């Protein structure tokens, strides 16, 4: 968390529920929370292809 900063409370309140929403219905997380994911390196591949 030091590298990416703290996550919004709705994201961390129930990590299993957040994981499920990201996989099945990400729109239910809301634009603000999805924006956090979009601008943090956690959804990027650690080894991008060239």
mmCIF entry with sequence, helices, sheets and N, C-alpha, C, O atoms, coordinates in Angstrom:
data_MODEL
# 
_entry.id   MODEL 
# 
_entity.id                         1 
_entity.type                       polymer 
_entity.pdbx_number_of_molecules   1 
# 
_entity_poly.entity_id                      1 
_entity_poly.type                           'polypeptide(L)' 
_entity_poly.nstd_linkage                   no 
_entity_poly.nstd_monomer                   no 
_entity_poly.pdbx_seq_one_letter_code       
;(UNK)(UNK)(UNK)(UNK)(UNK)(UNK)(UNK)(UNK)(UNK)(UNK)(UNK)(UNK)(UNK)(UNK)(UNK)(UNK)
(UNK)(UNK)(UNK)(UNK)(UNK)(UNK)(UNK)(UNK)(UNK)(UNK)(UNK)(UNK)(UNK)(UNK)(UNK)(UNK)
(UNK)(UNK)(UNK)(UNK)(UNK)(UNK)(UNK)(UNK)(UNK)(UNK)(UNK)(UNK)(UNK)(UNK)(UNK)(UNK)
(UNK)(UNK)
;
_entity_poly.pdbx_seq_one_letter_code_can   XXXXXXXXXXXXXXXXXXXXXXXXXXXXXXXXXXXXXXXXXXXXXXXXXX 
_entity_poly.pdbx_strand_id                 A 
# 
loop_
_entity_poly_seq.entity_id 
_entity_poly_seq.num 
_entity_poly_seq.mon_id 
_entity_poly_seq.hetero 
1 1  UNK n 
1 2  UNK n 
1 3  UNK n 
1 4  UNK n 
1 5  UNK n 
1 6  UNK n 
1 7  UNK n 
1 8  UNK n 
1 9  UNK n 
1 10 UNK n 
1 11 UNK n 
1 12 UNK n 
1 13 UNK n 
1 14 UNK n 
1 15 UNK n 
1 16 UNK n 
1 17 UNK n 
1 18 UNK n 
1 19 UNK n 
1 20 UNK n 
1 21 UNK n 
1 22 UNK n 
1 23 UNK n 
1 24 UNK n 
1 25 UNK n 
1 26 UNK n 
1 27 UNK n 
1 28 UNK n 
1 29 UNK n 
1 30 UNK n 
1 31 UNK n 
1 32 UNK n 
1 33 UNK n 
1 34 UNK n 
1 35 UNK n 
1 36 UNK n 
1 37 UNK n 
1 38 UNK n 
1 39 UNK n 
1 40 UNK n 
1 41 UNK n 
1 42 UNK n 
1 43 UNK n 
1 44 UNK n 
1 45 UNK n 
1 46 UNK n 
1 47 UNK n 
1 48 UNK n 
1 49 UNK n 
1 50 UNK n 
# 
_struct_asym.id          A 
_struct_asym.entity_id   1 
# 
loop_
_struct_conf.conf_type_id 
_struct_conf.id 
_struct_conf.pdbx_PDB_helix_id 
_struct_conf.beg_label_comp_id 
_struct_conf.beg_label_asym_id 
_struct_conf.beg_label_seq_id 
_struct_conf.pdbx_beg_PDB_ins_code 
_struct_conf.end_label_comp_id 
_struct_conf.end_label_asym_id 
_struct_conf.end_label_seq_id 
_struct_conf.pdbx_end_PDB_ins_code 
_struct_conf.beg_auth_comp_id 
_struct_conf.beg_auth_asym_id 
_struct_conf.beg_auth_seq_id 
_struct_conf.end_auth_comp_id 
_struct_conf.end_auth_asym_id 
_struct_conf.end_auth_seq_id 
_struct_conf.pdbx_PDB_helix_class 
_struct_conf.details 
_struct_conf.pdbx_PDB_helix_length 
HELX_P HELX_P1 AA1 UNK A 9  ? UNK A 12 ? UNK A 9  UNK A 12 1 ? 4  
HELX_P HELX_P2 AA2 UNK A 15 ? UNK A 24 ? UNK A 15 UNK A 24 1 ? 10 
HELX_P HELX_P3 AA3 UNK A 26 ? UNK A 29 ? UNK A 26 UNK A 29 5 ? 4  
HELX_P HELX_P4 AA4 UNK A 31 ? UNK A 39 ? UNK A 31 UNK A 39 1 ? 9  
HELX_P HELX_P5 AA5 UNK A 41 ? UNK A 43 ? UNK A 41 UNK A 43 5 ? 3  
# 
_struct_conf_type.id          HELX_P 
_struct_conf_type.criteria    ? 
_struct_conf_type.reference   ? 
# 
loop_
_atom_site.group_PDB 
_atom_site.id 
_atom_site.type_symbol 
_atom_site.label_atom_id 
_atom_site.label_alt_id 
_atom_site.label_comp_id 
_atom_site.label_asym_id 
_atom_site.label_entity_id 
_atom_site.label_seq_id 
_atom_site.pdbx_PDB_ins_code 
_atom_site.Cartn_x 
_atom_site.Cartn_y 
_atom_site.Cartn_z 
_atom_site.occupancy 
_atom_site.B_iso_or_equiv 
_atom_site.pdbx_formal_charge 
_atom_site.auth_seq_id 
_atom_site.auth_comp_id 
_atom_site.auth_asym_id 
_atom_site.auth_atom_id 
_atom_site.pdbx_PDB_model_num 
ATOM 1   N N  . UNK A 1 1  ? 0.821   -1.196  0.000   1.00 0.00 ? 1  UNK A N  1 
ATOM 2   C CA . UNK A 1 1  ? 0.000   0.000   0.000   1.00 0.00 ? 1  UNK A CA 1 
ATOM 3   C C  . UNK A 1 1  ? 0.863   1.256   0.000   1.00 0.00 ? 1  UNK A C  1 
ATOM 4   O O  . UNK A 1 1  ? 0.398   2.324   -0.400  1.00 0.00 ? 1  UNK A O  1 
ATOM 5   N N  . UNK A 1 2  ? 2.098   1.145   0.438   1.00 0.00 ? 2  UNK A N  1 
ATOM 6   C CA . UNK A 1 2  ? 2.977   2.315   0.417   1.00 0.00 ? 2  UNK A CA 1 
ATOM 7   C C  . UNK A 1 2  ? 3.196   2.794   -1.006  1.00 0.00 ? 2  UNK A C  1 
ATOM 8   O O  . UNK A 1 2  ? 3.207   3.997   -1.268  1.00 0.00 ? 2  UNK A O  1 
ATOM 9   N N  . UNK A 1 3  ? 3.369   1.858   -1.918  1.00 0.00 ? 3  UNK A N  1 
ATOM 10  C CA . UNK A 1 3  ? 3.650   2.214   -3.308  1.00 0.00 ? 3  UNK A CA 1 
ATOM 11  C C  . UNK A 1 3  ? 2.458   2.829   -4.010  1.00 0.00 ? 3  UNK A C  1 
ATOM 12  O O  . UNK A 1 3  ? 2.621   3.760   -4.798  1.00 0.00 ? 3  UNK A O  1 
ATOM 13  N N  . UNK A 1 4  ? 1.250   2.324   -3.740  1.00 0.00 ? 4  UNK A N  1 
ATOM 14  C CA . UNK A 1 4  ? 0.084   2.805   -4.474  1.00 0.00 ? 4  UNK A CA 1 
ATOM 15  C C  . UNK A 1 4  ? -0.832  3.712   -3.662  1.00 0.00 ? 4  UNK A C  1 
ATOM 16  O O  . UNK A 1 4  ? -1.767  4.293   -4.213  1.00 0.00 ? 4  UNK A O  1 
ATOM 17  N N  . UNK A 1 5  ? -0.581  3.842   -2.377  1.00 0.00 ? 5  UNK A N  1 
ATOM 18  C CA . UNK A 1 5  ? -1.427  4.673   -1.535  1.00 0.00 ? 5  UNK A CA 1 
ATOM 19  C C  . UNK A 1 5  ? -2.638  3.906   -1.037  1.00 0.00 ? 5  UNK A C  1 
ATOM 20  O O  . UNK A 1 5  ? -2.884  2.773   -1.452  1.00 0.00 ? 5  UNK A O  1 
ATOM 21  N N  . UNK A 1 6  ? -3.380  4.522   -0.159  1.00 0.00 ? 6  UNK A N  1 
ATOM 22  C CA . UNK A 1 6  ? -4.530  3.835   0.424   1.00 0.00 ? 6  UNK A CA 1 
ATOM 23  C C  . UNK A 1 6  ? -5.683  3.762   -0.569  1.00 0.00 ? 6  UNK A C  1 
ATOM 24  O O  . UNK A 1 6  ? -5.890  4.657   -1.389  1.00 0.00 ? 6  UNK A O  1 
ATOM 25  N N  . UNK A 1 7  ? -6.413  2.681   -0.468  1.00 0.00 ? 7  UNK A N  1 
ATOM 26  C CA . UNK A 1 7  ? -7.570  2.460   -1.339  1.00 0.00 ? 7  UNK A CA 1 
ATOM 27  C C  . UNK A 1 7  ? -8.807  3.099   -0.725  1.00 0.00 ? 7  UNK A C  1 
ATOM 28  O O  . UNK A 1 7  ? -8.853  3.315   0.486   1.00 0.00 ? 7  UNK A O  1 
ATOM 29  N N  . UNK A 1 8  ? -9.809  3.405   -1.544  1.00 0.00 ? 8  UNK A N  1 
ATOM 30  C CA . UNK A 1 8  ? -11.068 3.927   -1.012  1.00 0.00 ? 8  UNK A CA 1 
ATOM 31  C C  . UNK A 1 8  ? -11.704 2.911   -0.051  1.00 0.00 ? 8  UNK A C  1 
ATOM 32  O O  . UNK A 1 8  ? -11.582 1.703   -0.255  1.00 0.00 ? 8  UNK A O  1 
ATOM 33  N N  . UNK A 1 9  ? -12.362 3.388   0.964   1.00 0.00 ? 9  UNK A N  1 
ATOM 34  C CA . UNK A 1 9  ? -12.991 2.521   1.967   1.00 0.00 ? 9  UNK A CA 1 
ATOM 35  C C  . UNK A 1 9  ? -13.907 1.457   1.360   1.00 0.00 ? 9  UNK A C  1 
ATOM 36  O O  . UNK A 1 9  ? -13.857 0.312   1.810   1.00 0.00 ? 9  UNK A O  1 
ATOM 37  N N  . UNK A 1 10 ? -14.746 1.772   0.356   1.00 0.00 ? 10 UNK A N  1 
ATOM 38  C CA . UNK A 1 10 ? -15.599 0.722   -0.214  1.00 0.00 ? 10 UNK A CA 1 
ATOM 39  C C  . UNK A 1 10 ? -14.809 -0.417  -0.858  1.00 0.00 ? 10 UNK A C  1 
ATOM 40  O O  . UNK A 1 10 ? -15.301 -1.543  -0.934  1.00 0.00 ? 10 UNK A O  1 
ATOM 41  N N  . UNK A 1 11 ? -13.610 -0.139  -1.315  1.00 0.00 ? 11 UNK A N  1 
ATOM 42  C CA . UNK A 1 11 ? -12.778 -1.161  -1.942  1.00 0.00 ? 11 UNK A CA 1 
ATOM 43  C C  . UNK A 1 11 ? -12.204 -2.097  -0.883  1.00 0.00 ? 11 UNK A C  1 
ATOM 44  O O  . UNK A 1 11 ? -12.150 -3.308  -1.096  1.00 0.00 ? 11 UNK A O  1 
ATOM 45  N N  . UNK A 1 12 ? -11.781 -1.559  0.240   1.00 0.00 ? 12 UNK A N  1 
ATOM 46  C CA . UNK A 1 12 ? -11.120 -2.358  1.266   1.00 0.00 ? 12 UNK A CA 1 
ATOM 47  C C  . UNK A 1 12 ? -12.065 -2.932  2.310   1.00 0.00 ? 12 UNK A C  1 
ATOM 48  O O  . UNK A 1 12 ? -11.662 -3.804  3.080   1.00 0.00 ? 12 UNK A O  1 
ATOM 49  N N  . UNK A 1 13 ? -13.291 -2.477  2.359   1.00 0.00 ? 13 UNK A N  1 
ATOM 50  C CA . UNK A 1 13 ? -14.228 -2.945  3.389   1.00 0.00 ? 13 UNK A CA 1 
ATOM 51  C C  . UNK A 1 13 ? -14.443 -4.451  3.311   1.00 0.00 ? 13 UNK A C  1 
ATOM 52  O O  . UNK A 1 13 ? -14.523 -5.117  4.343   1.00 0.00 ? 13 UNK A O  1 
ATOM 53  N N  . UNK A 1 14 ? -14.537 -4.990  2.111   1.00 0.00 ? 14 UNK A N  1 
ATOM 54  C CA . UNK A 1 14 ? -14.724 -6.430  1.913   1.00 0.00 ? 14 UNK A CA 1 
ATOM 55  C C  . UNK A 1 14 ? -13.986 -6.803  0.633   1.00 0.00 ? 14 UNK A C  1 
ATOM 56  O O  . UNK A 1 14 ? -14.526 -6.689  -0.468  1.00 0.00 ? 14 UNK A O  1 
ATOM 57  N N  . UNK A 1 15 ? -12.753 -7.247  0.794   1.00 0.00 ? 15 UNK A N  1 
ATOM 58  C CA . UNK A 1 15 ? -11.910 -7.516  -0.377  1.00 0.00 ? 15 UNK A CA 1 
ATOM 59  C C  . UNK A 1 15 ? -12.460 -8.638  -1.246  1.00 0.00 ? 15 UNK A C  1 
ATOM 60  O O  . UNK A 1 15 ? -12.320 -8.587  -2.468  1.00 0.00 ? 15 UNK A O  1 
ATOM 61  N N  . UNK A 1 16 ? -13.073 -9.638  -0.656  1.00 0.00 ? 16 UNK A N  1 
ATOM 62  C CA . UNK A 1 16 ? -13.646 -10.726 -1.449  1.00 0.00 ? 16 UNK A CA 1 
ATOM 63  C C  . UNK A 1 16 ? -14.803 -10.209 -2.298  1.00 0.00 ? 16 UNK A C  1 
ATOM 64  O O  . UNK A 1 16 ? -14.930 -10.589 -3.462  1.00 0.00 ? 16 UNK A O  1 
ATOM 65  N N  . UNK A 1 17 ? -15.647 -9.348  -1.733  1.00 0.00 ? 17 UNK A N  1 
ATOM 66  C CA . UNK A 1 17 ? -16.752 -8.763  -2.491  1.00 0.00 ? 17 UNK A CA 1 
ATOM 67  C C  . UNK A 1 17 ? -16.214 -7.870  -3.608  1.00 0.00 ? 17 UNK A C  1 
ATOM 68  O O  . UNK A 1 17 ? -16.750 -7.871  -4.716  1.00 0.00 ? 17 UNK A O  1 
ATOM 69  N N  . UNK A 1 18 ? -15.162 -7.111  -3.323  1.00 0.00 ? 18 UNK A N  1 
ATOM 70  C CA . UNK A 1 18 ? -14.550 -6.261  -4.345  1.00 0.00 ? 18 UNK A CA 1 
ATOM 71  C C  . UNK A 1 18 ? -13.995 -7.108  -5.482  1.00 0.00 ? 18 UNK A C  1 
ATOM 72  O O  . UNK A 1 18 ? -14.181 -6.773  -6.652  1.00 0.00 ? 18 UNK A O  1 
ATOM 73  N N  . UNK A 1 19 ? -13.322 -8.192  -5.152  1.00 0.00 ? 19 UNK A N  1 
ATOM 74  C CA . UNK A 1 19 ? -12.789 -9.088  -6.178  1.00 0.00 ? 19 UNK A CA 1 
ATOM 75  C C  . UNK A 1 19 ? -13.906 -9.628  -7.059  1.00 0.00 ? 19 UNK A C  1 
ATOM 76  O O  . UNK A 1 19 ? -13.786 -9.656  -8.284  1.00 0.00 ? 19 UNK A O  1 
ATOM 77  N N  . UNK A 1 20 ? -14.984 -10.053 -6.428  1.00 0.00 ? 20 UNK A N  1 
ATOM 78  C CA . UNK A 1 20 ? -16.111 -10.603 -7.177  1.00 0.00 ? 20 UNK A CA 1 
ATOM 79  C C  . UNK A 1 20 ? -16.732 -9.541  -8.095  1.00 0.00 ? 20 UNK A C  1 
ATOM 80  O O  . UNK A 1 20 ? -17.055 -9.824  -9.248  1.00 0.00 ? 20 UNK A O  1 
ATOM 81  N N  . UNK A 1 21 ? -16.893 -8.331  -7.579  1.00 0.00 ? 21 UNK A N  1 
ATOM 82  C CA . UNK A 1 21 ? -17.459 -7.260  -8.398  1.00 0.00 ? 21 UNK A CA 1 
ATOM 83  C C  . UNK A 1 21 ? -16.553 -6.910  -9.574  1.00 0.00 ? 21 UNK A C  1 
ATOM 84  O O  . UNK A 1 21 ? -17.041 -6.681  -10.681 1.00 0.00 ? 21 UNK A O  1 
ATOM 85  N N  . UNK A 1 22 ? -15.252 -6.868  -9.352  1.00 0.00 ? 22 UNK A N  1 
ATOM 86  C CA . UNK A 1 22 ? -14.331 -6.574  -10.449 1.00 0.00 ? 22 UNK A CA 1 
ATOM 87  C C  . UNK A 1 22 ? -14.437 -7.602  -11.560 1.00 0.00 ? 22 UNK A C  1 
ATOM 88  O O  . UNK A 1 22 ? -14.327 -7.264  -12.738 1.00 0.00 ? 22 UNK A O  1 
ATOM 89  N N  . UNK A 1 23 ? -14.651 -8.858  -11.189 1.00 0.00 ? 23 UNK A N  1 
ATOM 90  C CA . UNK A 1 23 ? -14.725 -9.921  -12.186 1.00 0.00 ? 23 UNK A CA 1 
ATOM 91  C C  . UNK A 1 23 ? -16.091 -10.037 -12.847 1.00 0.00 ? 23 UNK A C  1 
ATOM 92  O O  . UNK A 1 23 ? -16.176 -10.348 -14.035 1.00 0.00 ? 23 UNK A O  1 
ATOM 93  N N  . UNK A 1 24 ? -17.157 -9.793  -12.098 1.00 0.00 ? 24 UNK A N  1 
ATOM 94  C CA . UNK A 1 24 ? -18.495 -10.072 -12.600 1.00 0.00 ? 24 UNK A CA 1 
ATOM 95  C C  . UNK A 1 24 ? -19.327 -8.851  -12.972 1.00 0.00 ? 24 UNK A C  1 
ATOM 96  O O  . UNK A 1 24 ? -20.084 -8.893  -13.942 1.00 0.00 ? 24 UNK A O  1 
ATOM 97  N N  . UNK A 1 25 ? -19.199 -7.777  -12.221 1.00 0.00 ? 25 UNK A N  1 
ATOM 98  C CA . UNK A 1 25 ? -20.013 -6.586  -12.495 1.00 0.00 ? 25 UNK A CA 1 
ATOM 99  C C  . UNK A 1 25 ? -19.309 -5.338  -11.967 1.00 0.00 ? 25 UNK A C  1 
ATOM 100 O O  . UNK A 1 25 ? -19.756 -4.741  -10.988 1.00 0.00 ? 25 UNK A O  1 
ATOM 101 N N  . UNK A 1 26 ? -18.213 -4.940  -12.610 1.00 0.00 ? 26 UNK A N  1 
ATOM 102 C CA . UNK A 1 26 ? -17.417 -3.818  -12.112 1.00 0.00 ? 26 UNK A CA 1 
ATOM 103 C C  . UNK A 1 26 ? -18.174 -2.496  -12.034 1.00 0.00 ? 26 UNK A C  1 
ATOM 104 O O  . UNK A 1 26 ? -17.830 -1.642  -11.218 1.00 0.00 ? 26 UNK A O  1 
ATOM 105 N N  . UNK A 1 27 ? -19.191 -2.312  -12.860 1.00 0.00 ? 27 UNK A N  1 
ATOM 106 C CA . UNK A 1 27 ? -19.955 -1.062  -12.833 1.00 0.00 ? 27 UNK A CA 1 
ATOM 107 C C  . UNK A 1 27 ? -20.594 -0.828  -11.473 1.00 0.00 ? 27 UNK A C  1 
ATOM 108 O O  . UNK A 1 27 ? -20.898 0.313   -11.126 1.00 0.00 ? 27 UNK A O  1 
ATOM 109 N N  . UNK A 1 28 ? -20.802 -1.879  -10.701 1.00 0.00 ? 28 UNK A N  1 
ATOM 110 C CA . UNK A 1 28 ? -21.409 -1.729  -9.382  1.00 0.00 ? 28 UNK A CA 1 
ATOM 111 C C  . UNK A 1 28 ? -20.460 -1.122  -8.354  1.00 0.00 ? 28 UNK A C  1 
ATOM 112 O O  . UNK A 1 28 ? -20.896 -0.722  -7.274  1.00 0.00 ? 28 UNK A O  1 
ATOM 113 N N  . UNK A 1 29 ? -19.180 -1.048  -8.670  1.00 0.00 ? 29 UNK A N  1 
ATOM 114 C CA . UNK A 1 29 ? -18.224 -0.415  -7.765  1.00 0.00 ? 29 UNK A CA 1 
ATOM 115 C C  . UNK A 1 29 ? -18.321 1.109   -7.806  1.00 0.00 ? 29 UNK A C  1 
ATOM 116 O O  . UNK A 1 29 ? -17.904 1.781   -6.862  1.00 0.00 ? 29 UNK A O  1 
ATOM 117 N N  . UNK A 1 30 ? -18.855 1.646   -8.864  1.00 0.00 ? 30 UNK A N  1 
ATOM 118 C CA . UNK A 1 30 ? -18.975 3.096   -8.999  1.00 0.00 ? 30 UNK A CA 1 
ATOM 119 C C  . UNK A 1 30 ? -17.768 3.697   -9.698  1.00 0.00 ? 30 UNK A C  1 
ATOM 120 O O  . UNK A 1 30 ? -16.670 3.143   -9.662  1.00 0.00 ? 30 UNK A O  1 
ATOM 121 N N  . UNK A 1 31 ? -17.986 4.817   -10.323 1.00 0.00 ? 31 UNK A N  1 
ATOM 122 C CA . UNK A 1 31 ? -16.953 5.463   -11.128 1.00 0.00 ? 31 UNK A CA 1 
ATOM 123 C C  . UNK A 1 31 ? -15.732 5.879   -10.308 1.00 0.00 ? 31 UNK A C  1 
ATOM 124 O O  . UNK A 1 31 ? -14.598 5.725   -10.760 1.00 0.00 ? 31 UNK A O  1 
ATOM 125 N N  . UNK A 1 32 ? -15.959 6.400   -9.119  1.00 0.00 ? 32 UNK A N  1 
ATOM 126 C CA . UNK A 1 32 ? -14.834 6.848   -8.288  1.00 0.00 ? 32 UNK A CA 1 
ATOM 127 C C  . UNK A 1 32 ? -13.918 5.707   -7.900  1.00 0.00 ? 32 UNK A C  1 
ATOM 128 O O  . UNK A 1 32 ? -12.696 5.841   -7.959  1.00 0.00 ? 32 UNK A O  1 
ATOM 129 N N  . UNK A 1 33 ? -14.496 4.588   -7.506  1.00 0.00 ? 33 UNK A N  1 
ATOM 130 C CA . UNK A 1 33 ? -13.692 3.433   -7.119  1.00 0.00 ? 33 UNK A CA 1 
ATOM 131 C C  . UNK A 1 33 ? -12.999 2.814   -8.328  1.00 0.00 ? 33 UNK A C  1 
ATOM 132 O O  . UNK A 1 33 ? -11.841 2.405   -8.236  1.00 0.00 ? 33 UNK A O  1 
ATOM 133 N N  . UNK A 1 34 ? -13.696 2.742   -9.458  1.00 0.00 ? 34 UNK A N  1 
ATOM 134 C CA . UNK A 1 34 ? -13.063 2.214   -10.665 1.00 0.00 ? 34 UNK A CA 1 
ATOM 135 C C  . UNK A 1 34 ? -11.945 3.136   -11.138 1.00 0.00 ? 34 UNK A C  1 
ATOM 136 O O  . UNK A 1 34 ? -10.928 2.679   -11.659 1.00 0.00 ? 34 UNK A O  1 
ATOM 137 N N  . UNK A 1 35 ? -12.141 4.424   -10.953 1.00 0.00 ? 35 UNK A N  1 
ATOM 138 C CA . UNK A 1 35 ? -11.088 5.378   -11.289 1.00 0.00 ? 35 UNK A CA 1 
ATOM 139 C C  . UNK A 1 35 ? -9.836  5.137   -10.471 1.00 0.00 ? 35 UNK A C  1 
ATOM 140 O O  . UNK A 1 35 ? -8.723  5.267   -10.981 1.00 0.00 ? 35 UNK A O  1 
ATOM 141 N N  . UNK A 1 36 ? -10.007 4.787   -9.210  1.00 0.00 ? 36 UNK A N  1 
ATOM 142 C CA . UNK A 1 36 ? -8.853  4.484   -8.362  1.00 0.00 ? 36 UNK A CA 1 
ATOM 143 C C  . UNK A 1 36 ? -8.089  3.295   -8.945  1.00 0.00 ? 36 UNK A C  1 
ATOM 144 O O  . UNK A 1 36 ? -6.865  3.344   -9.062  1.00 0.00 ? 36 UNK A O  1 
ATOM 145 N N  . UNK A 1 37 ? -8.803  2.227   -9.312  1.00 0.00 ? 37 UNK A N  1 
ATOM 146 C CA . UNK A 1 37 ? -8.158  1.068   -9.915  1.00 0.00 ? 37 UNK A CA 1 
ATOM 147 C C  . UNK A 1 37 ? -7.470  1.429   -11.231 1.00 0.00 ? 37 UNK A C  1 
ATOM 148 O O  . UNK A 1 37 ? -6.365  0.959   -11.502 1.00 0.00 ? 37 UNK A O  1 
ATOM 149 N N  . UNK A 1 38 ? -8.103  2.243   -12.031 1.00 0.00 ? 38 UNK A N  1 
ATOM 150 C CA . UNK A 1 38 ? -7.568  2.585   -13.346 1.00 0.00 ? 38 UNK A CA 1 
ATOM 151 C C  . UNK A 1 38 ? -6.244  3.341   -13.251 1.00 0.00 ? 38 UNK A C  1 
ATOM 152 O O  . UNK A 1 38 ? -5.383  3.184   -14.116 1.00 0.00 ? 38 UNK A O  1 
ATOM 153 N N  . UNK A 1 39 ? -6.070  4.160   -12.210 1.00 0.00 ? 39 UNK A N  1 
ATOM 154 C CA . UNK A 1 39 ? -4.868  4.975   -12.107 1.00 0.00 ? 39 UNK A CA 1 
ATOM 155 C C  . UNK A 1 39 ? -3.807  4.381   -11.208 1.00 0.00 ? 39 UNK A C  1 
ATOM 156 O O  . UNK A 1 39 ? -2.755  4.991   -11.017 1.00 0.00 ? 39 UNK A O  1 
ATOM 157 N N  . UNK A 1 40 ? -4.051  3.214   -10.655 1.00 0.00 ? 40 UNK A N  1 
ATOM 158 C CA . UNK A 1 40 ? -3.058  2.549   -9.805  1.00 0.00 ? 40 UNK A CA 1 
ATOM 159 C C  . UNK A 1 40 ? -2.465  1.374   -10.562 1.00 0.00 ? 40 UNK A C  1 
ATOM 160 O O  . UNK A 1 40 ? -3.143  0.789   -11.406 1.00 0.00 ? 40 UNK A O  1 
ATOM 161 N N  . UNK A 1 41 ? -1.235  1.018   -10.286 1.00 0.00 ? 41 UNK A N  1 
ATOM 162 C CA . UNK A 1 41 ? -0.572  -0.044  -11.056 1.00 0.00 ? 41 UNK A CA 1 
ATOM 163 C C  . UNK A 1 41 ? -1.032  -1.465  -10.708 1.00 0.00 ? 41 UNK A C  1 
ATOM 164 O O  . UNK A 1 41 ? -0.463  -2.420  -11.236 1.00 0.00 ? 41 UNK A O  1 
ATOM 165 N N  . UNK A 1 42 ? -2.012  -1.639  -9.863  1.00 0.00 ? 42 UNK A N  1 
ATOM 166 C CA . UNK A 1 42 ? -2.391  -2.992  -9.445  1.00 0.00 ? 42 UNK A CA 1 
ATOM 167 C C  . UNK A 1 42 ? -3.106  -3.774  -10.535 1.00 0.00 ? 42 UNK A C  1 
ATOM 168 O O  . UNK A 1 42 ? -3.105  -5.004  -10.484 1.00 0.00 ? 42 UNK A O  1 
ATOM 169 N N  . UNK A 1 43 ? -3.709  -3.128  -11.509 1.00 0.00 ? 43 UNK A N  1 
ATOM 170 C CA . UNK A 1 43 ? -4.390  -3.838  -12.578 1.00 0.00 ? 43 UNK A CA 1 
ATOM 171 C C  . UNK A 1 43 ? -3.526  -3.977  -13.824 1.00 0.00 ? 43 UNK A C  1 
ATOM 172 O O  . UNK A 1 43 ? -3.973  -4.530  -14.828 1.00 0.00 ? 43 UNK A O  1 
ATOM 173 N N  . UNK A 1 44 ? -2.325  -3.494  -13.769 1.00 0.00 ? 44 UNK A N  1 
ATOM 174 C CA . UNK A 1 44 ? -1.429  -3.594  -14.916 1.00 0.00 ? 44 UNK A CA 1 
ATOM 175 C C  . UNK A 1 44 ? -0.579  -4.851  -14.791 1.00 0.00 ? 44 UNK A C  1 
ATOM 176 O O  . UNK A 1 44 ? -0.274  -5.305  -13.688 1.00 0.00 ? 44 UNK A O  1 
ATOM 177 N N  . UNK A 1 45 ? -0.210  -5.394  -15.914 1.00 0.00 ? 45 UNK A N  1 
ATOM 178 C CA . UNK A 1 45 ? 0.649   -6.568  -15.940 1.00 0.00 ? 45 UNK A CA 1 
ATOM 179 C C  . UNK A 1 45 ? 2.028   -6.193  -15.412 1.00 0.00 ? 45 UNK A C  1 
ATOM 180 O O  . UNK A 1 45 ? 2.570   -5.157  -15.797 1.00 0.00 ? 45 UNK A O  1 
ATOM 181 N N  . UNK A 1 46 ? 2.606   -7.014  -14.539 1.00 0.00 ? 46 UNK A N  1 
ATOM 182 C CA . UNK A 1 46 ? 3.964   -6.709  -14.048 1.00 0.00 ? 46 UNK A CA 1 
ATOM 183 C C  . UNK A 1 46 ? 5.008   -6.880  -15.151 1.00 0.00 ? 46 UNK A C  1 
ATOM 184 O O  . UNK A 1 46 ? 6.114   -6.350  -15.041 1.00 0.00 ? 46 UNK A O  1 
ATOM 185 N N  . UNK A 1 47 ? 4.670   -7.611  -16.206 1.00 0.00 ? 47 UNK A N  1 
ATOM 186 C CA . UNK A 1 47 ? 5.606   -7.837  -17.310 1.00 0.00 ? 47 UNK A CA 1 
ATOM 187 C C  . UNK A 1 47 ? 4.883   -7.555  -18.626 1.00 0.00 ? 47 UNK A C  1 
ATOM 188 O O  . UNK A 1 47 ? 4.486   -8.487  -19.326 1.00 0.00 ? 47 UNK A O  1 
ATOM 189 N N  . UNK A 1 48 ? 4.709   -6.277  -18.965 1.00 0.00 ? 48 UNK A N  1 
ATOM 190 C CA . UNK A 1 48 ? 3.989   -5.968  -20.215 1.00 0.00 ? 48 UNK A CA 1 
ATOM 191 C C  . UNK A 1 48 ? 4.747   -6.515  -21.417 1.00 0.00 ? 48 UNK A C  1 
ATOM 192 O O  . UNK A 1 48 ? 5.977   -6.543  -21.447 1.00 0.00 ? 48 UNK A O  1 
ATOM 193 N N  . UNK A 1 49 ? 3.982   -6.942  -22.389 1.00 0.00 ? 49 UNK A N  1 
ATOM 194 C CA . UNK A 1 49 ? 4.615   -7.445  -23.608 1.00 0.00 ? 49 UNK A CA 1 
ATOM 195 C C  . UNK A 1 49 ? 5.047   -6.282  -24.468 1.00 0.00 ? 49 UNK A C  1 
ATOM 196 O O  . UNK A 1 49 ? 4.432   -5.215  -24.450 1.00 0.00 ? 49 UNK A O  1 
ATOM 197 N N  . UNK A 1 50 ? 6.081   -6.490  -25.201 1.00 0.00 ? 50 UNK A N  1 
ATOM 198 C CA . UNK A 1 50 ? 6.605   -5.417  -26.060 1.00 0.00 ? 50 UNK A CA 1 
ATOM 199 C C  . UNK A 1 50 ? 6.027   -5.500  -27.432 1.00 0.00 ? 50 UNK A C  1 
ATOM 200 O O  . UNK A 1 50 ? 6.353   -4.679  -28.289 1.00 0.00 ? 50 UNK A O  1 
# 
